[in-house]
Amino acid sequence: MKTNFIWYSPDTNINAPDTIHQILMFGKLSDIAFLKKNLGKAKIKEQFLRYPKKIYTPAALNFIKNFILEIHTPIDEQQYLSHTSRSTR
């Protein structure tokens, strides 16, 4: 069974950072389990930290960071959040 995770492209490279972020943010838990089974948590975590993408809501980022990937070190959340507050200075 072929699963398309990126809706704008018929060709999906599961190893690409964009695909990983798309699945983490917009996929179902079964999609995330598929990703973890095929790539492993270490590779997903490495791609997540090395190539941040500004697509996450605060709640989704918290869930993915703390429960899915179990990242317990601080990260720069501004690199991941889709709506960040601007400096008002």
MODAVEN-V620075 format. One line per field, one symbol per residue. psi: psi as a letter, one per 20 degrees, with the letter a starting at -180 (. if undefined). burial: b if it has 16 or more other C-alpha atoms within 10 Angstrom, else e. A space follows every 10 residues. Layout:
# MODAVEN-V620075
psi = ???
burial = ???
This chain:
# MODAVEN-V620075
psi = pppohpijph ppoiiphggg gggggirrhh ghggghhhhq hghggggghh mqpmiqrggg ggggghggil ojqqrnhhih phoqqrpj.
burial = eeeebbeeee ebebeebbbb bbbbbebeee ebbebbeeee beebbebbbe ebbebbeeee beebbeebbe eeeeeeeeeb beeeeeeee
